[in-house]
Amino acid sequence: MRIFGVVLLTVVLAGLLPALAQQHEAAAAYVPVTKFDPGRDAAKDIREAAAEAKRTGKRVLIDVGGDWCIWCRRLDSLFAEHQDLEALLRQNFVEVKLNWSKENKNEKVLSEYPKIPGYPHLFVLDDNGKLLHSQDTGLLESGKHHDPAKVLAFLKEWSPPPAEK
């Protein structure tokens, strides 16, 4: 009878293990940082984004700004209004919104990158977290908005080459 109990327990556990493993993988899945949040650990967010970029063959796009920033909101609106740009962004980059505000300037993390002339500011990293490019988004503007053609050119230029994907 004791052997029967052990066999039964083994069968039950064998049936549950794949489901538990799936739940663990889902729980450990990368969650993109899509909001400027002064309470986040920016260094950890960047490390996790780089790991996700390595796993998916993408690059990391750090978007530095804050909810206070009208141009940050305008850039977000550009992606919301232009599905082609949004798709290109999601296809090629793991995005990290990195907060810069009076509540949290993230000075320690940002000290590792070139000086930022204004907000929003974009940094492109490879899948090892190495800085590839620092982008002043003022150069992507036209009048009182970001120029879709300039943003498209930026995304295409800094997307990973096909060999990296």
KABEL-V856124 format. One record per residue. N is the residue number from 1. RES is the residue in three letters. PHI is phi in whole degrees, 0 to 359 (999 if undefined). OMEGA is omega in degrees with one decimal (* if undefined). Layout:
[[N RES PHI OMEGA] [N RES PHI OMEGA]]
This chain:
[[1 MET 999 -179.8] [2 ARG 297 178.4] [3 ILE 296 177.9] [4 PHE 301 179.5] [5 GLY 296 179.2] [6 VAL 294 178.9] [7 VAL 297 179.6] [8 LEU 298 179.0] [9 LEU 297 179.1] [10 THR 298 179.7] [11 VAL 296 -179.6] [12 VAL 296 179.3] [13 LEU 297 178.6] [14 ALA 298 177.8] [15 GLY 287 -177.9] [16 LEU 275 -174.1] [17 LEU 302 178.4] [18 PRO 299 179.0] [19 ALA 294 178.3] [20 LEU 294 178.6] [21 ALA 296 177.6] [22 GLN 297 178.8] [23 GLN 297 179.5] [24 HIS 296 178.8] [25 GLU 298 179.6] [26 ALA 297 -179.8] [27 ALA 292 -177.6] [28 ALA 271 -178.5] [29 ALA 299 -179.1] [30 TYR 295 176.0] [31 VAL 244 -177.6] [32 PRO 295 178.5] [33 VAL 266 -172.4] [34 THR 252 179.7] [35 LYS 228 173.5] [36 PHE 285 -175.3] [37 ASP 226 -178.5] [38 PRO 296 -178.2] [39 GLY 272 -176.7] [40 ARG 281 174.1] [41 ASP 269 -173.5] [42 ALA 299 -180.0] [43 ALA 298 178.2] [44 LYS 295 179.0] [45 ASP 301 -179.5] [46 ILE 292 177.9] [47 ARG 300 -178.9] [48 GLU 294 177.5] [49 ALA 294 178.6] [50 ALA 296 177.5] [51 ALA 296 178.4] [52 GLU 292 177.4] [53 ALA 297 177.9] [54 LYS 297 -179.0] [55 ARG 294 -173.1] [56 THR 253 -180.0] [57 GLY 74 -179.0] [58 LYS 248 171.3] [59 ARG 248 178.8] [60 VAL 261 173.9] [61 LEU 242 177.3] [62 ILE 268 178.8] [63 ASP 253 -177.1] [64 VAL 265 179.5] [65 GLY 176 -179.9] [66 GLY 192 179.8] [67 ASP 295 179.4] [68 TRP 289 -168.3] [69 CYS 268 -179.8] [70 ILE 297 -179.5] [71 TRP 290 174.9] [72 CYS 295 178.7] [73 ARG 294 177.8] [74 ARG 294 177.6] [75 LEU 295 175.9] [76 ASP 301 179.8] [77 SER 296 178.6] [78 LEU 302 179.7] [79 PHE 294 179.5] [80 ALA 294 -176.8] [81 GLU 274 -177.4] [82 HIS 241 -176.4] [83 GLN 300 178.5] [84 ASP 295 177.7] [85 LEU 291 178.2] [86 GLU 301 -179.2] [87 ALA 296 179.3] [88 LEU 296 177.1] [89 LEU 300 -177.0] [90 ARG 294 -178.3] [91 GLN 289 -170.4] [92 ASN 243 -174.1] [93 PHE 225 166.5] [94 VAL 259 -174.8] [95 GLU 270 175.3] [96 VAL 231 172.1] [97 LYS 277 -179.3] [98 LEU 250 -176.4] [99 ASN 291 166.9] [100 TRP 227 -178.5] [101 SER 203 178.5] [102 LYS 297 178.5] [103 GLU 288 -178.4] [104 ASN 200 -179.6] [105 LYS 271 -179.9] [106 ASN 47 -175.0] [107 GLU 298 -178.1] [108 LYS 297 -179.6] [109 VAL 294 -176.6] [110 LEU 291 177.1] [111 SER 293 179.5] [112 GLU 277 -175.6] [113 TYR 239 177.0] [114 PRO 300 179.4] [115 LYS 302 -178.4] [116 ILE 261 -179.2] [117 PRO 280 -178.5] [118 GLY 184 -174.6] [119 TYR 238 -1.5] [120 PRO 288 175.4] [121 HIS 227 -177.5] [122 LEU 244 171.1] [123 PHE 240 175.7] [124 VAL 253 178.4] [125 LEU 242 171.8] [126 ASP 281 -175.9] [127 ASP 284 172.4] [128 ASN 257 -179.5] [129 GLY 85 -179.9] [130 LYS 277 179.3] [131 LEU 295 175.7] [132 LEU 254 -174.0] [133 HIS 201 174.7] [134 SER 242 -173.0] [135 GLN 245 170.5] [136 ASP 284 -176.5] [137 THR 288 173.3] [138 GLY 302 178.6] [139 LEU 286 179.0] [140 LEU 260 -176.9] [141 GLU 267 172.7] [142 SER 211 -175.6] [143 GLY 69 -177.5] [144 LYS 260 178.0] [145 HIS 205 174.1] [146 HIS 277 -177.8] [147 ASP 278 -178.8] [148 PRO 305 -179.2] [149 ALA 293 178.8] [150 LYS 291 178.6] [151 VAL 293 177.3] [152 LEU 300 179.1] [153 ALA 299 177.8] [154 PHE 300 -178.8] [155 LEU 298 179.8] [156 LYS 294 -178.4] [157 GLU 297 -173.3] [158 TRP 256 172.3] [159 SER 293 178.9] [160 PRO 294 175.8] [161 PRO 298 -178.9] [162 PRO 308 -179.7] [163 ALA 295 -179.9] [164 GLU 281 -175.1] [165 LYS 278 *]]
